[in-house]
Amino acid sequence: MRQPTARYQNLLMDSARWREVEFRDGDIVISTPPKCGTTWTQMICALLIFQSVDFPAPLDQMSLWPDMLTRRQDDILGALRRQRHRRFIKTHTPLDGLPFDERVTYLCVGRDPRDAAISWDHHTANADMDKVMAMRAEAVGPVPPGGDLPAAPESLRDRFWAWVDDDDVLIGLAPMLRHLSQFWAERHRANVVLLHYDDLRTDLPGQMRALAARLHIEVAEERWPELVRAATFDYMRGRARQYAPDLAIWRDPDRFFHRGSTGQWRDLLDADDLRRYQKRVAELAEADLAAWVHRGLTAD
């Protein structure tokens, strides 16, 4: 097993916690940039593993998040040890911040970063950060002096450019493309799976069948219609309080699944914005990855 070669740490996440996770044969690690279909992928994995829409526990209790600092590390590690089903574990840490074990399958989902940025804006607006920080303080202690979250710009346009231009460790365009580039480079491996959000939207049945094959999960033909229906965005949005993670932190849990659509950025960005965005992408990613994540386009 290859140990992590990088550490990703911010106010709410610390990848160093992964060093204490003891892998099992068949484990699945869902490693996605934020707002790229993480919960959706967790749901798909749960449906394939249990082959039922009736789960033994809430989704975020079955698919644990080791590096999130709102829960005590010992609690998470203990819960992972007690799990008897095939484990599917969540993270926003890139491959080089994770232990790499050939017995484990690593899943990543890419999405047009412009849509991820708009989705992130809705996500943060719906989060009650006072509750988040209280949970963090209870789990790992108060934030050190000067470590508070910076104030967000007032306009959506300015928040979008902050997301694009800032060099945060885990949130923004640079960390998203860095995360995807690592999976892009390793996608030839049998235990590395790179999916695209738009493919899940346009061919969910085919994508679920392909993922089941990669995970060596056999599903009876008669089970597929129900499983696919339960993996649709509309089904999950209609049951947000059952599938949204950490219900206590949302101002409105029903808004966690906001739209899940593609092209939300078109109402925000003009031609000059797109040229500026394209220049930034070219600074951060190879052309083939940029074309793939934007579905054949670099910016327009």
N, C-alpha and C positions, 0 to 999 in steps of 0.2 A: 504494500500500500504506500502510495506517495503522500507525504505530509504536505500541508499548505505551505506555499512559498510567499504568501502575502497576507496581510491582516487588513480587514476593512472595518472601520470603527467610526461611528458618529454618536450623536446624543442618544439614539434609541436602538442601535444595533452594534454587535461586536462579534465578528467572525471567529475570534479566538475560542469561543465556546465550542466550536465544532471539533476541536482537538480532543474533547472529552466524550464525543459520541462514539459508541461502539457499534460498528456496522454488523449487519447480518447478511447472509446470502439472500439475494433477491430484493434488498432494500431499493427504494426509489427515492431519489432526491430531485425535487422540483425546484430548480434554480432559475428564476426569472428576474429580469429587471422589473421594478415597480410599475404597475398598471399595464402589464403585458399579458393579462389572462391568468394570473397566478391561481386565484380561487377557482376559475373555470377549469384549469388543469387539475387541481386537487379534486374537484367534483368528478371529472372524467375518470381519474385514477380510482376514486372510491367506487364508482359504478362498475368499473371493470373488475376490481378486486372482489367486491361483495356480490356483484351480478344481481343487484336488487336496488330499489329506490328506498328501501327501509334500512337505514344504517344503525349500528349499535350505539352510536354516540354522535353528538354534533360534529360537523365536518372539521372545525378547527381544533377539536379535542382529539380527533383521530390523526390529523395531519399536523403535527406539531412544528413549531418554529424555534429552533434552538438558539438563534442569535438575537432574538428580540429581547430587549432589556426590561420589558414590563412584567416578566415572570422570573422567579428565582431559577438559577441554573439547575440546582439539585432537583427541583420540582419537575422540570422538563426532562432531565435525564432519567429520573425515576419513572415518569410516565412512559418514556420510550422503552425502558426495560420491561415494563409490565405489559406492553402491547403484544398480543399473540397473532394478530392478523398481519398480512404482508404490509410492511410499513412504507408510507409515502410521506416524506418529510419536506417541509417548506423552507425556502431561504431566498434572500435576494443577494446572496454572496456569489461572485463569479467563481469559475472553476479553480483559479489559482489560490483562492482563499479557503478551499474545501479539501479535506482528505480525499484522495482519488483511489478508489478500490475497484478492481475489476469485477467484483461480485455485485456491484451496485450499478443501477441504471440512472444516468443523469439526464433530466429533461429540461429543456429551455424553450421558451416561446419568444419569438420576435414580433414586433409590431411597428407600424409606422411611428417614428418618434414624435411626430407632430400630434398624432392622436393620443399618444401616451402622455404628452405634456398637458393637453386639455383635460384628459381624464384625471391626471394628478391634481389639477386645480380643483376639480369637483370633489375629489377625495379629501383634500386638506380642508376645504370649506365645510365639509360635513363632519370632520373630526373634532371632538371636544378635547382640545389640547390640555386643558386643566386636569381632566381625568387621566389622560395619557401620562402626564408628568407625575401625577399622584401615584399611579401604578408603578412607574419607574422608580420613584423614591422609595416605595415600599419594598420593591424587589432588590434594588442594588444601591440605594442611597440617593441623597439629593444631588442635583446637578452642581458641579463645582462652580465657584464664582466666575462670572463672565462666560459661562457655557450655555446660556439660554438661547433658544431659537431666535434668529434674526426676524425682524418685522418684514412681512411680505409687501411688495409694491401694491399700490391701490388698484391699478387697472389690470385687466386680464392680459392685455398686450405686454405690459411691462413684466408681469409674472411669467409669461411665456418666454420672454427673452432672458429673464433671470435663469430659468430652467435650462435654456439653450447655452448660455454663456458662462454660467458659474461652474467652478471646478470642485463640486462637492464629491465626497467619496463614493456615495451610493445613489444619489438622486440627481438626475439631470441627463442631458444629452451625452456628455463625455463618459460618465460611468455606464450609461446604457449601451453605448457602442463598444466600449471596452469589454463589457460583460458578453455581448453577442459575439465579438470578435474571437473570444476564447473558445466559445462553442463552435463557431464557424471553422476554426483551425482544427478542431478535434472531431468534427462531425462524421469523419470516416470510421471512427471507432464503433464497434458493435454495441457498446454500452453508453453511447452518447447520442441523444435524440434532439434534433433541432426542429421545432415546429414554427409555423407562422400563424399569427392571429387571424389573418384574412382567410387562410385555408380552413381553419376551424369554423369560420363564419359561413363559408360558401360550400363546404363539403364535410360537414360534421360526421355523417355516417362513415365516409371513406377514411377520414382522419382517425376516428376511433378504432376502426378495424385495423388500420395500419399500426396504431400504437399498441393495440392488444397483441399483434404479432411480434412487435419489438420486445414486449414485456413477457412473451411466452405465456399468454393467458388465452385459454380456449373459452369461447362463449357460444352456447347453443344458439342456433339460428333464430329460434323463436323468441329469444330474450332480447335481441337487438332493437326492435322497435321501441320497447319501453325504456331501455337504457339510453338510446339516442334522444328520445323525447325529454327525458330527465336532465340531459346535458345541454339543452337549449337555453339560450340566454333568457327567453321569456319565462321558461319554467323556473329557473333559479331566481329571477327577479320577483316572481310572484310568491316566492317562499324565502325572501331575503332574511327573515328573522331565524330561519333554520340553517341557512348556509353562509351568511355573512360572518366574518371573523370578529372576535372581541366585541360583542354586541354593546357592551357598556360604554364604549368610547365614541359611538356615533350619535350625533344629534338626532338623526332620523335613520335607523337601520334600513328602512325600506328604500332609502336613496343610495345605498351602497352600490347596487347594480344600477348605474345611472343610465347609460344608453348602450354601451358596447358596440357603437357603430364606427365606421371608417369615414374619414374625410371631414371630421368635425372642425378641423383647422381652416377649412376653405372660407368660412365666414369671417375669419380673423386676419388672415395674411394676404397682402397684396403682392404685386409683382416684385417690388423692391424688397419686401420682406423675404420672398422666396429666394431671391438672389443672395441675400445676406445669409439665409439659412443654408443654402447650398454650399456657400463658401466655408461655413463652419463645419458642415458634414465632411467636406473634402479634407479639412485639417485633421479630422478625427478617425476616419475609416477608409479602408481600401475600397476601390471602386466596386469590386464584385459584391462585397458585403453591403455597401450602400445601396446598390441596385436591388439586391435581394430584399432588404428590410423595407425599402420603399416600393416594392413590387415592380421593379423594372425602371423606376424613375429615381433620380437623385434629389429632386426638389419640387418639380412642377407636375 
